[in-house]
Amino acid sequence: MIGVEAGLYIGSVSDLKDAQSLIDAGVTHILTVDSEEAAVTGFHTKFVRALDDASTDLLSRLDDCVCFICEALRTHSESKSSAVLVHWYNF
């Protein structure tokens, strides 16, 4: 899991499976970009179905994803206890 800025991390599916690291980092929101939805509980989640392919249209989902991330970061700046992990399988 790589920190991008305060409260925002990017990572892979292996990071998603490391519950202790997520808890230690204060992750409360998870944005998954993948062909299959991750089975996670105890987090606010957003799933974007996407194949790892150059023809996949991610731009049409970008506004939704940015809103999800911004809401998590807004919560983080207000309470200092919220962070978001953006992950995809082949990171």
Buried (B, 14 or more C-beta within 10 A) or exposed (E): BEEEEEBBBBBBBEBBEEEEBBEEBBBBBBBBBBEEEBEBEEBBBBEBEBEEEEEBEEEEBEEEBEEBBEBBBEBBEEEEEBBBBBBBBEB
